[in-house]
Amino acid sequence: MSKEALAAKLKEMYPEIIQHNLDLELEFKKDKDYWVIKLSKDDHRLHTLLDQKDAQACIDGTQCVYLGVQIGQFVKNFEYYA
């Protein structure tokens, strides 16, 4: 799976990334077989991990519950401080 495909799928599944104009960066750690998901907006940052199996589930259309919770909390915190 490509970084671009995963980023597009995450933006599709979690429209708040686009709605809140969050910066999304992905980095694959081959030695550990997981993706580092980085969200940022101004001085606010969130880094979380998504293992390859869960990333593939996202690509296949299954929501990543843990990631959704992380994104939701980030947006909530950002809105609180904005």
C-alpha positions as CSV (number, residue, x, y, z in Angstrom):
1,M,0.0,0.0,0.0
2,S,1.3,3.5,-0.8
3,K,1.4,6.4,1.5
4,E,-0.7,8.4,-0.9
5,A,-3.5,5.7,-0.9
6,L,-3.6,5.5,2.8
7,A,-3.6,9.3,3.3
8,A,-6.5,9.5,0.8
9,K,-8.5,6.8,2.5
10,L,-7.9,8.3,6.0
11,K,-9.2,11.7,4.7
12,E,-12.2,10.0,3.2
13,M,-13.0,8.0,6.4
14,Y,-12.3,10.9,8.7
15,P,-13.6,14.1,6.9
16,E,-12.7,16.2,10.0
17,I,-9.1,16.1,8.8
18,I,-10.2,18.2,5.8
19,Q,-12.9,20.1,7.6
20,H,-10.5,21.4,10.2
21,N,-7.7,21.9,7.7
22,L,-5.3,19.5,9.6
23,D,-2.0,18.6,8.1
24,L,-1.6,14.9,7.7
25,E,1.8,13.2,7.4
26,L,2.4,9.5,7.1
27,E,5.7,7.6,7.6
28,F,6.1,3.9,7.3
29,K,8.5,2.2,9.7
30,K,9.5,-1.0,7.8
31,D,11.5,-2.4,10.7
32,K,8.5,-2.3,13.0
33,D,5.8,-2.8,10.3
34,Y,3.7,0.2,11.3
35,W,2.7,3.7,10.1
36,V,3.3,6.8,12.1
37,I,0.3,9.1,11.6
38,K,1.1,12.7,12.3
39,L,-1.6,15.3,12.5
40,S,-0.9,19.0,13.1
41,K,-2.6,22.4,13.1
42,D,-0.6,25.4,14.1
43,D,1.2,24.5,17.3
44,H,-0.9,21.5,18.0
45,R,0.4,18.0,17.1
46,L,-0.6,14.4,17.4
47,H,1.5,11.4,16.6
48,T,-0.1,8.0,16.8
49,L,0.8,4.5,15.4
50,L,-1.2,2.3,13.0
51,D,0.1,-1.2,12.4
52,Q,0.2,-2.5,8.9
53,K,-2.8,-4.9,9.5
54,D,-5.0,-2.0,10.7
55,A,-3.8,0.2,7.9
56,Q,-4.8,-2.5,5.4
57,A,-8.2,-2.7,7.1
58,C,-8.6,1.0,6.6
59,I,-7.8,0.7,2.9
60,D,-10.3,-2.1,2.7
61,G,-13.0,0.2,4.1
62,T,-13.0,-0.8,7.8
63,Q,-12.8,2.1,10.1
64,C,-9.8,2.2,12.4
65,V,-11.6,2.8,15.7
66,Y,-8.5,3.7,17.7
67,L,-7.4,6.1,15.1
68,G,-10.9,7.6,14.9
69,V,-10.9,8.2,18.6
70,Q,-7.4,9.8,18.4
71,I,-8.5,12.1,15.6
72,G,-11.7,13.0,17.4
73,Q,-9.8,13.9,20.6
74,F,-7.3,16.0,18.6
75,V,-10.0,18.0,16.9
76,K,-11.8,18.5,20.2
77,N,-8.6,19.7,21.9
78,F,-7.8,21.9,19.0
79,E,-11.3,23.5,19.0
80,Y,-11.0,24.1,22.8
81,Y,-7.7,26.0,22.4
82,A,-8.7,27.8,19.1
